[in-house]
Amino acid sequence: MPAIMTSRQSAELDLALERNGCTAQHVKQMSKGYILTQFRQVLEGDMMIVPAGSVVLPKWTEKDGVIYFSVTGENTTGEEWITAYARKGLYGNLRVEHMLRSPNFKAMDDATIEVAVLKGELFDNTNRTTPAIRVHAESFAALEGCKLVVPRANLACLIRAKFSNDEIQQMGLSGIVVMHESINDDIGIPSLLLVDSHVTVRRPSAHREQPLNWWDRSCGFAFAVSQVT
């Protein structure tokens, strides 16, 4: 059902338009087509505003089937993530919320975290299991002069906040599995948090970890990058 503004919200919007120098013509233009949808996507983090003529750096790079990007850690607890999602109307399922409330879900500091995502296409079907992916990450890192380490589960929340579904699909991925230490879900099954590009709400999802089962070829597997000295 379409949202209807209260008289107070209408007055706040009117004052905001006046404060920002918007004329009646501006309001008429904003009301056309799907311009307000784009404004909403900016507010929700799916789009950003860039001044004309600015040079926009890519949010990620790719080399030999590995996607690289960085995120800034947030000292945010699982409970605080749940509250933030609820304020946006993004209520999670019991499995995800149980994992976010787990003592094994630890907040990160404000440092920048370098991330490497190994594409599922790097693995044969029979080797696209969690143990095989972890072994491959170790050997790959040695060749690249860096070390891929097990990230904290909080990385799933940071990736979900950084990338829209469209951007993840532009990477050639259906989702990004964060290869953190397993956390038991609401019925005690070890699970991993992931960012699913086919879920309409922008919060992490969860998948029960079954070590001998294959992950889908379209998935990516996220590790933290540590430089070898």
Summary of the structure (lengths in Angstrom):
residues: 229
radius of gyration: 20.4
end to end distance: 57.5
largest distance: 62.6
contacts: 599
relative contact order: 0.16
helix: 35%
strand: 21%
